Amino acid sequence: MGVGEAARIAVAELVFSGPRDMILTGIASFERAVKGDLTFSTSKTLDSGQFLSQASAVVCLPEFAAFVPEGIAALVSKKPKGAFAIIGRKMFPSSLRLDASNGGQSHVHAGAFLEEGAVICAGAVVEKGA
């Protein structure tokens, strides 16, 4: 998906001097993002001058757009988490479908902690330490 298309579907303002058709190939957290990834930030870490992400594009609040370094696309939104989710759903629609390859059974590791009243859906896998 091109960064311009991502901005369009998320109803975000694209602040970027590069090509609108720059391809986004993945999504990741701010710290784990690499070139080609889209990430988001609602934090003042952008304001600190310490842009510690290798992402190609970031969805951010309007007040932080000026802190996004040159060469990284800023998709400016008043609701960056929601915009990020909209783009992620469009980029990876199969991630929203239940993988029933395990017969729809769920698995909870004995070392996992579950809050009282937690609901585990069919196909869920809860790993140790969760």
Summary of the structure (lengths in Angstrom):
residues: 130
radius of gyration: 17.5
end to end distance: 32.5
largest distance: 51.0
contacts: 362
relative contact order: 0.17
helix: 27%
strand: 18%
